Amino acid sequence: MSQVKASTTKKRSSSAKSKKEDKHAASAKVAPCEPCDSLSACFERHVSNGLSSVEGDYQTLFSALALSVKEQMLPNWQQTRMQDSQYKAKQVAYLSLEFLMGRALSNALLNLDITDESIKVLKPYAVQLESLEEQEHDAGLGNGGLGRLAACFLDSCATLDLSVTGYGIRYEYGMFAQKLSEGHQVERPDRWLRDGNPWEVRVPTHNVIVPFFGRSESYVDRDGLRQFTWADTQDVLAVAYDMPIPGYHNGRINTLRLWKAEATDDFDLAEFNQGDYTEAVARKNLAEQITMVLYPNDASENGKELRLRQQYFLSSASLQDILNKWVARHGADFTDFAKLNVMQLNDTHPSVAIPELMRLLMDKYGLSWDSAWQITSETMAYTNHTLLPEALERWPVRLFAHMLPRLLDIIYEINARYLDVVAHHWPGDVTKLAQMSIIEEGPEPNIRMAYLAIVASFSVNGVAGLHTQLLTSGLFKDFYQLWPEKFNNKTNGVTPRRWLAQSNPELARLLTKRLGEGWVTDLSHLNALNAFTDDTELLDVWMQVKQHNKQRLAGLVTQECGVNFDPTMMFDVQVKRIHEYKRQLLNILHVIHLYHQAERGDTKALTPRCVLLGGKAAPGYAMAKLIIKLANNVAHMVNSDPRVKPYLRFAFLPNYNVSAMEVICPGTDLSEQISTAGKEASGTGNMKFMMNGALTIGTLDGANIEMLEEVGEDNFFLFGLNASEVEGIKPHYDPQSFIDQSPALSEVLALLESGHFNLLEPGIFDPIIASIRNPHDPWMIAADFESYRVAQVKAANAYRDQHHWAQMSMRNTAASGRFSSDVTIGQYRDEIWRV
């Protein structure tokens, strides 16, 4: 595919080009305006249109700059769409319930190469670009690694000049803003749209109707064929909002299309006119609830229903959009549809797209079952992101019957035909049929959505070498035996634009000075750093850059936590979603161990360190929220003891998000990747830290294994049981024996059990203590503690030799090229999408 070659910053003077821009502005519902010759002219116009005085009004200046940058993208955005609409290459739809985009301004300036121009534009206003960047709210479209991965993938797709459209939901509120009250997590609304979103364009010409509820009916047509309809549905309007995704210096502007749920125009008119105001308002609210909040707590029945409605709303709206584009160019001839389209399902959340595509092809366009199934099974590709069986989505059949009755018909038919294949492969094995059925029978029959995704997809991939191995040998073993050709691995990656060039500009300049600019789009160039690991001058500069980044991080911690981090101390960081398998608890226990050492004066062997913990716990996850409470209670004791302060400081960073991570990962010395082996699918935070020169302390889990392969054991602090050892020890696990073998753990537990960290809250941490001592603890906290402690001693001792630490830091950055999302997307392109 040829690149879109129009320059983003090129002056636009021809009348023909002006007309094209005006035409696009109208079609995208952007207010028509005279074309700008420069970013400066656009900015001045937006400022003058919006303000009489802008002095000190950073939010308005930010909006003016963001709108101006978006205008610079409009011609290339239109050209990209026109080029892709020709269907000269395969179109990829990336379906995900999460896109954790972070702030867009600095990323757009970097990719469009107009950062310096923006600084000049702002000079007359005596305002720093960084000050305006701080005004932007993180887009509340995701809650963790899954969404951040999707955002990295979109960046790489655009940079690699691939025709990929992201499809997601325009949540009015993000998951939640995390506050702390006496150490407890408190959830507050994340009103990320409160000041508007200057990057989005509402595109009502692409709105579609999504049906819910009603009933499934069948009839025999004039040709004697049985047909199906979905009758008496309650319809919701899906309104399209587009956000631009610029490639790096190549002119391509891809699209992230987000759907907002609104009531249809005529849904309540009769009821309202008849005086049934309550019902009219209730239906409107029911429609708009779908996209109101990211990922509702599904602990309740209402939460489950709303989450399924979100998943179907995303899937149906996106598929209708894809089919509408196809029909607009090819009519109802779907002969070549599978050759020119692929849908990548980001985890099981959008797997309801499978029966929905079947429904649309059969019920709307009249295809036969066999034709529709051939298209569906040749266009769907599924990425699995979990090794936890409980995380594999199961939906009650009764919920489908009530909300999506027509899709339930189709799922039953898919299952019947698929089980016939299973029966032929394992003749007479009734148990195998039950184990592999999409429908899990029982008192409450459930639909196994991961099974549905595997059955209907031509590709099923894991996201790290170990993850894929464990999927094919464990969780999906039977499916692998049936269809080994479907399974493949695509180790995750992160974009070097945001996570190095943008978030660590000082290191980026140093790399460019030594290696040239090529590393930004080909991270394998960083391998050349290995030739400089004995260059004392470079190593000194390398550590100066790290020190500056640590000062910036220390400022963030002071601002958000009220704790003063000393940049001369080792910065030991663990930031990620709070979950027992990620083992923030193991980290906290080690902090208690260090605290106890310093408190009793055993400080000779201590390397001063600052420990930072951050992450959100799901609102309904009681144990995760209790771990946050423990972290804050321990931090209070650590930071208030003058005997401990010279050797240890500890903080829990509230409301951890993408923008915080952009400050955290460049300033980190030691990256904590300590999940129980065999539980983490991949991880991407580990890659961001590595890319920025942090050393990893971690288990043989997820992508840690491949990171270790790249950097070598001498530059990685490995500890703990491996995945097979975890499984082997489970049947006879005796945590007390490990406690008895570790004087340090015994002392830590004694402190915890004495109530030392909860004197005014007796018994509050008893569930945590019980979980550590529980012989059925699947996270193996006691089993891995001593090995973890020893690895921490090695890390602390290594940090004392700053010259050697700098060498190890540089080797980690040099080895990070394999973990660029450009590499990952290149593999998707060549091995799955076949673009």
C-alpha positions in Angstrom: 0.0 0.0 0.0 1.4 3.4 -0.9 1.9 5.9 1.8 -0.2 8.9 2.3 2.4 11.5 1.3 0.8 14.8 2.0 2.9 16.8 4.5 1.2 17.8 7.7 2.9 21.1 8.0 3.0 22.0 4.3 1.3 25.2 3.4 -2.0 24.8 1.6 -2.6 27.5 -1.0 -4.4 26.0 -4.1 -8.1 26.6 -4.4 -8.7 23.0 -5.3 -7.2 21.8 -2.1 -9.2 24.4 -0.2 -12.4 23.1 -1.6 -11.4 19.5 -0.7 -10.8 20.6 2.9 -14.1 22.5 3.1 -15.9 19.4 1.7 -14.3 17.2 4.4 -15.1 19.8 7.1 -18.7 19.7 6.1 -18.9 15.9 5.9 -17.3 15.5 9.3 -19.6 18.1 10.8 -16.7 20.4 11.6 -17.6 24.1 11.5 -16.5 25.3 8.0 -13.6 27.7 8.1 -11.1 29.2 5.9 -8.0 27.0 5.5 -5.1 27.9 7.7 -1.7 28.4 6.1 0.0 27.6 9.4 -0.5 26.3 12.9 0.0 29.9 14.1 -2.9 31.2 12.0 -5.2 28.4 13.2 -4.3 29.1 16.8 -4.8 32.8 16.6 -8.2 32.3 15.0 -9.4 29.9 17.7 -8.1 32.2 20.5 -9.8 35.2 19.0 -13.1 33.3 18.4 -13.2 32.0 22.0 -11.9 34.8 24.2 -11.6 38.5 24.9 -8.7 37.8 27.3 -6.6 34.7 27.6 -4.1 35.7 30.2 -3.7 32.9 32.6 -6.5 30.8 31.0 -4.6 27.7 30.3 -7.6 25.5 29.6 -8.8 27.8 26.8 -5.3 28.0 25.4 -5.0 24.2 25.5 -8.3 23.9 23.6 -7.2 26.4 21.0 -3.9 24.6 20.4 -5.6 21.1 20.3 -8.2 22.3 17.8 -5.5 23.9 15.7 -3.4 20.7 15.7 -6.5 18.7 14.8 -7.1 21.1 11.8 -3.6 20.4 10.7 -4.5 16.7 10.4 -7.8 17.1 8.6 -6.5 17.1 5.0 -4.4 14.0 5.6 -7.2 12.4 7.6 -9.5 12.8 4.6 -6.9 11.6 2.2 -6.2 8.5 4.3 -9.9 7.7 4.4 -10.3 8.2 0.6 -7.3 5.9 0.0 -8.5 3.2 2.3 -12.1 3.3 0.9 -10.7 2.0 -2.4 -10.3 -1.4 -0.8 -7.0 -1.9 -2.5 -5.7 -3.6 0.6 -7.3 -5.5 3.4 -9.1 -3.4 6.0 -8.6 -4.3 9.7 -11.1 -3.5 12.4 -9.7 -3.6 15.9 -12.6 -4.2 18.3 -11.9 -3.4 22.0 -14.0 -2.3 24.9 -11.0 -0.4 26.1 -8.6 2.2 24.6 -6.5 3.8 27.3 -5.2 6.6 25.1 -3.8 9.0 27.7 -3.3 12.6 26.7 -3.3 13.2 22.9 -1.6 16.6 22.5 2.0 15.8 23.1 1.7 12.5 21.1 0.2 14.4 18.1 2.9 17.0 18.2 5.6 14.4 18.2 4.1 12.3 15.4 3.3 15.3 13.2 6.7 16.8 13.9 5.3 20.2 15.0 6.5 20.4 18.6 8.9 23.2 17.9 6.3 25.1 15.9 3.9 24.8 18.8 6.4 26.3 21.2 6.9 29.3 18.9 3.1 29.7 18.6 2.8 29.9 22.4 5.7 32.3 22.9 3.7 35.5 22.6 1.4 34.2 25.4 4.3 33.6 27.8 3.1 30.1 28.4 5.0 26.9 28.4 3.8 24.0 26.2 4.2 21.7 29.2 1.7 23.8 31.1 -0.9 23.4 28.4 -0.3 19.6 28.2 -1.1 19.4 31.9 -4.6 20.8 31.2 -5.6 17.8 29.1 -7.6 15.1 30.9 -6.6 11.5 30.3 -9.3 10.0 28.1 -11.4 7.7 30.3 -11.7 4.9 27.8 -9.9 2.1 29.6 -8.8 0.8 33.0 -5.5 -1.1 32.5 -3.1 -3.0 30.3 -5.7 -4.3 27.9 -6.7 -0.7 26.9 -3.2 0.7 26.9 -2.1 -2.2 24.6 -4.9 -1.3 22.2 -3.7 2.4 22.2 -0.1 1.3 21.5 -1.3 -0.9 18.7 -3.2 1.9 17.0 -0.1 4.1 17.1 2.0 1.3 15.5 -0.7 0.6 12.9 -0.7 4.2 11.7 3.1 4.4 11.8 3.4 1.2 9.8 1.0 2.7 7.2 -1.7 0.0 7.8 -5.4 0.6 7.2 -6.7 -0.2 10.7 -9.7 1.3 12.3 -10.2 1.1 16.1 -13.7 0.6 17.3 -14.6 1.3 20.9 -17.2 3.0 23.2 -17.2 6.7 24.1 -17.7 6.3 27.8 -19.1 9.5 29.4 -17.3 8.6 32.6 -14.1 6.5 33.0 -13.9 3.6 35.4 -13.5 5.9 38.4 -11.2 8.5 39.9 -9.4 6.9 42.8 -9.3 8.9 46.1 -7.9 7.9 49.4 -9.8 8.3 52.7 -7.9 7.2 55.8 -6.0 4.8 53.6 -9.1 3.3 52.0 -9.8 3.5 48.2 -12.8 5.7 47.5 -14.3 5.7 44.0 -15.3 9.1 42.5 -16.7 9.7 39.1 -14.1 10.2 36.4 -15.6 13.1 34.5 -13.0 13.1 31.7 -15.3 14.9 29.3 -16.2 17.8 31.7 -14.2 20.3 29.6 -15.1 18.6 26.3 -12.9 16.6 24.0 -11.2 18.8 21.3 -9.9 15.8 19.4 -13.2 14.2 18.6 -15.5 14.7 15.6 -19.2 13.7 15.8 -20.1 11.9 12.5 -23.9 11.5 12.5 -23.9 10.3 8.9 -22.5 7.0 10.2 -25.1 6.5 13.0 -26.7 3.0 13.2 -29.5 1.4 15.2 -28.7 -1.4 17.7 -31.6 -3.7 18.7 -32.2 -5.2 22.2 -34.8 -7.4 23.8 -37.9 -8.4 21.8 -38.3 -11.9 20.5 -37.0 -14.1 17.7 -39.5 -15.3 15.1 -39.3 -17.5 12.0 -41.3 -17.9 8.9 -41.1 -19.7 5.5 -40.6 -17.4 2.5 -42.0 -17.8 -1.0 -39.1 -20.0 -2.0 -39.9 -22.4 0.9 -36.9 -21.4 2.9 -37.1 -20.7 6.6 -36.2 -17.1 7.5 -35.8 -15.4 10.9 -36.6 -12.0 12.2 -36.0 -10.2 15.5 -39.3 -8.6 16.4 -40.5 -5.9 18.9 -37.0 -4.8 19.7 -36.1 -1.8 21.9 -33.7 0.1 19.7 -30.8 2.3 20.7 -29.1 4.8 18.4 -25.3 4.4 18.1 -23.7 7.8 17.4 -20.2 7.8 15.9 -17.4 10.0 17.2 -14.1 9.8 15.5 -10.6 10.6 16.9 -7.5 10.9 14.7 -4.6 8.5 15.2 -1.5 10.0 13.4 1.3 7.9 12.2 4.9 9.0 12.9 6.0 11.5 10.2 4.3 9.6 7.4 1.0 11.5 6.8 -1.3 8.6 7.6 -4.1 9.5 10.0 -6.1 6.5 11.1 -9.4 6.6 13.0 -10.5 5.5 16.3 -14.3 5.4 16.0 -16.1 5.5 19.4 -19.8 4.9 19.8 -22.2 6.8 22.0 -25.6 5.4 22.9 -28.6 7.8 22.5 -32.3 7.3 22.4 -33.8 7.0 18.9 -35.9 9.9 17.8 -39.2 8.2 18.0 -38.8 5.9 20.9 -41.1 7.7 23.4 -43.2 10.1 21.4 -46.5 8.2 21.7 -46.0 7.4 25.4 -45.0 11.0 26.1 -48.1 12.4 24.2 -50.3 10.0 26.2 -48.9 11.4 29.4 -46.7 8.4 30.4 -43.8 10.7 31.2 -42.1 8.3 33.6 -41.9 5.5 31.1 -40.7 7.9 28.4 -37.9 9.2 30.5 -37.0 5.7 31.7 -36.5 4.4 28.2 -34.3 7.4 27.3 -32.2 6.8 30.4 -31.9 3.1 29.7 -30.5 3.9 26.2 -28.0 6.4 27.5 -26.9 4.2 30.4 -25.1 1.9 27.9 -22.2 4.3 27.4 -22.4 6.2 30.6 -19.7 4.5 32.6 -16.7 2.3 31.7 -17.1 -1.4 32.8 -19.8 -1.3 35.4 -19.3 -3.5 38.5 -20.7 -6.8 37.4 -21.1 -8.2 40.9 -24.8 -7.5 40.7 -27.4 -8.7 38.1 -27.9 -5.2 36.9 -24.1 -4.8 36.4 -24.0 -8.0 34.4 -26.8 -6.9 32.2 -25.3 -3.5 31.5 -21.9 -5.0 30.7 -23.4 -7.4 28.2 -25.3 -4.5 26.7 -22.1 -2.6 26.3 -20.4 -5.5 24.6 -23.2 -6.1 22.1 -23.7 -2.3 21.5 -20.0 -2.0 20.5 -20.1 -5.2 18.4 -23.3 -4.5 16.5 -22.6 -0.8 15.8 -19.1 -1.6 14.6 -20.1 -4.5 12.3 -23.0 -2.5 10.8 -20.5 0.3 10.1 -18.1 -2.1 8.4 -20.9 -3.7 6.3 -22.3 -0.3 5.4 -18.9 0.8 4.0 -18.7 -2.4 2.0 -22.2 -2.2 0.6 -21.6 1.4 -0.3 -18.8 0.3 -2.6 -19.7 -3.3 -3.6 -23.4 -3.6 -3.1 -24.7 -6.8 -1.4 -22.1 -8.9 -3.1 -20.0 -10.4 -0.3 -17.9 -12.7 -2.5 -14.6 -11.0 -1.7 -15.5 -9.7 1.8 -13.4 -12.1 3.7 -10.4 -11.4 1.4 -10.5 -7.7 2.2 -11.7 -7.5 5.8 -10.5 -8.9 9.2 -11.9 -8.2 12.7 -9.4 -8.5 15.6 -11.2 -9.3 18.8 -9.3 -7.8 21.7 -10.1 -10.4 24.4 -13.5 -12.1 24.8 -15.4 -8.8 25.4 -16.3 -8.3 21.7 -16.8 -12.0 20.9 -20.6 -11.4 20.7 -19.6 -9.9 17.3 -19.5 -13.5 16.0 -23.2 -14.3 16.2 -24.0 -10.7 15.3 -22.1 -10.9 12.0 -24.0 -14.1 11.3 -27.3 -12.3 12.0 -26.5 -9.3 9.8 -25.4 -11.4 6.9 -28.3 -13.8 7.0 -31.2 -11.7 8.3 -30.3 -8.4 6.6 -28.5 -9.4 3.5 -30.1 -12.8 2.8 -27.0 -15.0 2.9 -27.3 -18.7 3.6 -25.9 -20.1 6.8 -23.0 -21.7 5.0 -22.1 -18.5 3.2 -22.4 -16.4 6.3 -20.4 -18.9 8.4 -17.6 -19.0 5.8 -17.3 -15.2 5.9 -17.5 -15.1 9.7 -15.0 -17.8 10.3 -12.5 -16.3 7.8 -12.7 -12.8 9.1 -12.7 -13.2 12.9 -9.4 -13.3 14.8 -9.3 -13.7 18.6 -6.6 -12.5 21.1 -6.8 -14.0 24.5 -5.4 -12.0 27.4 -5.9 -14.2 30.5 -4.7 -17.4 32.1 -7.3 -17.1 34.9 -10.2 -19.4 34.3 -12.5 -17.2 36.3 -11.7 -14.3 34.0 -13.1 -16.1 31.0 -16.5 -14.5 30.4 -19.6 -16.7 30.8 -23.0 -15.2 30.2 -26.2 -16.9 31.6 -28.3 -18.3 28.8 -31.4 -16.7 30.3 -29.7 -13.3 30.0 -29.1 -13.8 26.3 -32.7 -15.2 25.9 -34.0 -12.0 27.4 -31.7 -9.4 25.9 -30.4 -11.0 22.6 -32.9 -13.7 21.7 -31.9 -13.8 18.0 -28.3 -14.2 18.8 -29.0 -17.0 21.2 -30.6 -18.9 18.3 -27.4 -18.5 16.3 -25.1 -19.5 19.1 -27.1 -22.7 19.6 -26.8 -23.5 15.9 -23.1 -22.8 15.9 -22.7 -25.1 18.9 -24.7 -27.9 17.4 -22.7 -27.9 14.2 -19.4 -27.5 16.1 -20.2 -30.4 18.5 -20.7 -32.6 15.4 -17.1 -31.9 14.5 -16.0 -32.7 18.1 -18.0 -36.0 18.1 -16.3 -37.1 14.9 -12.9 -36.3 16.3 -13.5 -38.1 19.7 -16.2 -40.7 18.8 -18.3 -41.7 21.7 -16.6 -39.4 24.2 -19.6 -37.8 25.9 -17.4 -36.2 28.6 -15.4 -34.4 25.9 -18.6 -33.0 24.3 -19.6 -31.6 27.6 -16.2 -30.2 28.3 -15.9 -28.5 24.9 -19.5 -27.3 24.4 -20.0 -23.6 24.0 -23.0 -24.0 26.3 -21.9 -25.0 29.8 -24.8 -27.0 31.2 -25.9 -27.0 34.8 -28.5 -25.5 37.1 -27.7 -22.2 35.4 -26.6 -22.8 31.8 -23.9 -20.4 30.6 -22.4 -19.4 27.3 -18.6 -19.7 27.3 -17.6 -16.7 25.2 -14.0 -17.7 24.9 -15.0 -21.1 23.4 -17.3 -19.3 21.0 -14.4 -17.0 19.9 -12.1 -20.0 19.4 -14.7 -22.0 17.4 -15.4 -19.1 15.0 -12.0 -17.5 14.6 -9.4 -18.4 12.0 -6.6 -17.3 14.4 -6.3 -17.5 18.2 -3.2 -15.9 19.7 -1.7 -15.6 23.1 0.3 -12.5 24.1 3.6 -14.0 25.4 5.5 -17.2 24.8 4.7 -18.7 28.1 1.1 -17.5 27.9 0.5 -19.2 24.6 2.2 -22.4 25.8 0.0 -22.6 28.8 -3.1 -21.9 26.8 -2.4 -24.7 24.4 -1.3 -27.2 27.1 -3.9 -26.3 29.7 -6.8 -23.9 29.4 -7.5 -24.6 25.7 -5.7 -27.9 25.3 -8.7 -29.7 23.7 -9.1 -27.0 21.1 -5.5 -27.0 20.3 -5.7 -30.8 19.7 -8.7 -30.2 17.4 -7.3 -27.1 15.5 -3.5 -26.7 16.2 -3.2 -24.5 13.1 -5.4 -21.8 14.6 -3.1 -21.1 17.5 -0.1 -18.7 17.5 1.8 -16.3 19.7 2.2 -12.6 19.4 4.1 -11.2 22.3 2.8 -7.8 23.3 4.8 -4.6 22.8 4.6 -0.9 23.6 5.0 2.1 21.3 8.5 3.7 21.6 7.0 7.1 20.5 4.9 7.6 23.6 7.0 5.5 26.0 10.5 6.8 25.2 10.5 9.6 22.6 7.7 11.5 24.3 7.9 10.5 28.0 11.7 10.6 28.3 12.8 13.4 25.9 16.2 13.9 27.5 17.1 10.2 27.0 15.6 10.4 23.5 17.9 13.2 22.6 20.9 11.3 24.0 19.9 8.2 21.9 19.4 10.2 18.8 22.8 12.0 19.2 24.6 8.6 19.5 22.5 6.4 17.2 20.6 8.7 14.8 16.9 9.1 14.5 16.1 5.6 13.1 15.4 4.1 16.5 12.1 5.9 16.8 10.6 3.6 14.1 13.0 0.7 14.4 13.8 0.0 18.0 16.3 -2.7 17.1 18.7 0.2 16.5 19.0 0.4 20.3 21.1 -2.8 20.2 24.0 -0.5 19.2 24.1 0.8 22.7 25.9 -2.4 23.8 29.0 -1.1 22.1 29.0 1.8 24.5 28.7 0.1 27.9 32.4 0.8 28.7 32.1 4.5 27.7 32.5 6.2 31.0 31.5 9.6 29.7 28.3 8.3 28.2 27.5 6.3 31.3 27.9 9.4 33.4 25.5 11.3 31.1 23.1 8.3 31.2 22.9 8.5 35.0 22.5 12.3 34.9 19.4 11.8 32.7 18.1 9.2 35.1 18.7 11.6 38.0 16.8 14.4 36.3 13.9 12.0 35.7 14.0 10.9 39.3 13.7 14.5 40.4 10.6 14.9 38.2 9.1 11.7 39.7 9.9 12.9 43.2 8.0 16.1 42.5 5.0 14.0 41.4 5.1 11.9 44.6 5.4 15.0 46.8 2.5 16.6 45.0 0.1 13.6 45.1 1.2 11.8 48.2 2.8 14.4 50.5 5.9 12.1 50.8 9.4 13.4 50.0 11.4 11.0 47.9 15.1 11.5 47.9 16.4 11.1 44.3 19.8 9.9 45.6 18.0 6.8 46.9 17.0 3.8 44.8 13.5 4.2 43.3 11.7 0.9 43.6 8.3 1.0 41.8 5.3 -1.3 41.3 2.4 0.4 39.4 -0.4 -1.7 37.9 -4.0 -2.9 38.6 -4.3 -4.1 42.2 -4.9 -7.9 42.1 -3.8 -10.7 44.3 -2.0 -12.5 41.4 0.1 -9.4 40.7 1.2 -9.7 44.3 1.5 -6.1 45.6 1.1 -7.9 48.9 4.5 -9.5 48.5 6.0 -6.1 47.9 4.4 -4.7 51.0 5.6 -7.5 53.1 9.2 -6.8 51.9 8.7 -3.1 52.8 7.7 -4.2 56.3 10.8 -6.3 56.5 13.0 -3.3 55.5 11.1 -1.1 58.0 11.7 -3.6 60.8 15.4 -3.7 60.0 15.7 0.0 60.0 13.6 0.4 63.2 15.8 -1.9 65.2 19.0 -0.3 63.9 20.1 -3.1 61.6 21.1 -0.6 58.9 24.6 -1.5 57.9 23.5 -3.6 54.9 20.6 -1.4 53.9 20.7 0.5 50.6 18.4 3.5 51.0 15.4 3.2 48.8 12.0 4.8 48.0 9.2 2.4 47.3 6.3 3.6 45.2 3.1 1.6 44.8 0.1 2.6 42.6 -3.0 1.1 41.0 -6.7 0.8 41.2 -8.7 -2.0 42.7 -12.0 -3.1 41.1 -14.9 -1.6 43.2 -16.2 -5.0 44.1 -12.8 -6.6 44.9 -12.6 -6.5 48.7 -9.2 -8.2 49.1 -7.6 -5.8 46.6 -9.0 -2.8 48.4 -7.8 -4.2 51.7 -4.3 -4.5 50.2 -4.4 -0.8 49.3 -5.4 0.0 52.9 -2.5 -2.1 54.2 -0.1 -0.3 51.9 -1.2 3.1 53.2 -1.1 2.0 56.9 2.4 0.7 56.4 3.4 3.9 54.6 2.2 6.0 57.5 4.4 4.0 59.9 7.4 4.1 57.6 7.3 7.8 56.8 6.6 8.9 60.4 9.5 7.2 62.0 12.7 9.3 62.0 14.9 6.2 62.5 13.6 4.8 59.3 13.5 7.9 57.1 17.2 7.9 56.0 16.8 4.3 54.7 13.3 3.8 53.5 10.3 5.8 52.3 7.1 4.4 51.0 4.1 5.9 49.2 0.9 4.8 47.5 0.1 7.0 44.5 -3.6 7.6 44.1 -5.4 7.6 40.7 -2.6 6.0 38.8 -3.1 6.6 35.0 -1.2 6.9 31.7 0.0 10.5 32.3 1.4 9.5 35.7 3.2 6.5 34.1 4.9 8.9 31.6 6.6 10.5 34.6 7.1 7.2 36.6 8.8 4.9 34.1 11.7 7.3 33.1 12.4 7.9 36.8 12.4 4.2 38.0 15.5 2.3 39.0 13.9 -1.0 39.9 10.8 -2.3 38.2 8.6 -4.8 40.2 7.2 -7.5 37.9 6.5 -10.1 40.6 3.3 -11.9 39.6 2.8 -15.6 40.5 4.4 -17.6 37.7 1.8 -18.8 35.2 -0.8 -16.1 36.0 0.3 -12.9 34.0 -0.5 -13.2 30.3 2.2 -10.8 29.3 2.4 -7.4 31.0 3.4 -4.2 29.2 4.5 -2.0 32.1 7.5 -4.3 32.4 8.5 -3.3 28.8 8.0 0.4 29.4 10.3 0.3 32.4 12.9 -1.7 30.5 12.8 0.7 27.6 13.6 3.5 29.9 16.6 1.8 31.5 15.0 0.3 34.7 16.2 -3.1 35.9 13.6 -5.7 36.6 13.0 -7.8 39.6 10.6 -10.5 38.6 9.4 -14.0 38.2 9.4 -16.3 35.2 6.0 -15.1 34.1 4.5 -13.5 31.0 6.8 -11.4 28.9 9.4 -11.4 31.8 10.7 -14.6 30.3 11.4 -13.1 26.9 12.9 -9.9 28.5 15.2 -12.1 30.5 16.2 -13.9 27.3 17.1 -10.6 25.6 19.0 -8.9 28.4 20.6 -11.9 30.2 20.5 -13.1 33.8 23.3 -10.7 34.8 21.0 -7.8 34.1 17.8 -9.1 35.7 16.9 -10.0 39.3 15.1 -13.3 39.0 13.3 -15.1 41.9 10.5 -17.4 42.7 8.9 -20.6 41.6 8.3 -21.1 37.9 4.9 -22.0 36.5 5.3 -25.8 36.6 6.7 -25.6 40.1 3.7 -23.6 41.2 1.4 -26.3 39.8 3.5 -29.1 41.3 3.4 -27.7 44.8 -0.3 -26.9 44.9 -1.6 -30.3 46.1 0.6 -30.3 49.2 1.3 -26.6 49.7 2.3 -25.9 53.3 2.8 -22.2 53.8 3.9 -22.7 57.4 6.9 -24.6 56.4 8.1 -21.7 54.2 7.3 -19.3 57.1 9.4 -21.4 59.4 12.3 -21.4 56.9 12.3 -17.6 56.7 13.1 -15.7 59.8 12.4 -12.5 57.9 8.8 -13.6 57.0 8.2 -14.9 60.5 9.1 -11.5 61.9 6.9 -9.7 59.3 3.9 -11.8 60.1 4.5 -11.4 63.8 4.4 -7.6 63.3 1.2 -7.8 61.3 -0.5 -10.1 63.7 0.5 -7.9 66.7 -1.6 -5.1 65.1 1.4 -2.8 64.8 0.0 -1.3 61.6 -3.6 -1.1 62.7 -3.6 -0.2 66.4 -6.8 1.7 66.1 -8.4 -0.7 63.7 -8.2 -4.1 65.4 -8.5 -7.2 63.2 -8.8 -5.2 60.0 -5.9 -7.1 58.3 -6.9 -10.6 59.5 -8.1 -11.6 56.1 -4.7 -10.8 54.6 -2.9 -12.7 57.3 -5.2 -15.7 56.8 -4.7 -15.7 53.0 -0.9 -15.9 53.5 -1.2 -18.8 55.9 -3.9 -20.5 53.8 -2.6 -23.9 52.3 -4.9 -23.1 49.3 -3.4 -19.7 48.6 -3.0 -19.9 44.8 -0.6 -16.9 44.8 2.1 -18.6 46.8 3.0 -15.5 48.8 4.8 -17.5 51.6 6.5 -19.8 49.1 8.2 -17.0 47.2 8.9 -14.5 49.9 12.4 -15.6 50.9 13.6 -15.9 47.3 12.2 -12.4 46.7 14.0 -11.1 49.7 17.3 -12.5 48.5 16.8 -11.0 45.0 16.0 -7.7 46.6 19.3 -7.9 48.5 21.1 -8.5 45.2 19.4 -5.5 43.7 20.3 -3.3 46.6 23.9 -4.3 46.6 24.1 -3.8 42.8 22.7 -0.3 43.1 25.6 0.7 45.3 28.0 0.4 42.4 26.5 3.2 40.2 29.0 2.6 37.4 27.9 -1.0 37.0 24.3 -0.1 37.6 24.5 2.3 34.7 25.9 -0.4 32.5 23.1 -2.8 33.4 20.6 0.0 32.8 21.9 0.7 29.3 21.9 -3.0 28.5 18.2 -3.1 29.4 17.4 -0.2 27.1 19.5 -1.8 24.4 17.6 -5.1 24.7 14.1 -3.5 24.5 13.8 -3.5 20.7 12.0 -6.8 20.6 9.2 -5.2 22.7 8.2 -2.4 20.4 4.6 -2.6 19.4 5.8 -2.0 15.8 7.4 -5.5 16.0 4.2 -7.0 17.4 1.9 -5.3 14.8 4.3 -6.3 12.0 3.7 -9.9 13.1 -0.1 -9.4 13.2 0.2 -7.9 9.7 2.2 -10.7 8.2 0.9 -13.8 10.1 -2.7 -13.0 11.0 -4.1 -10.2 8.9 -2.1 -10.9 5.8 -2.3 -7.3 4.8 
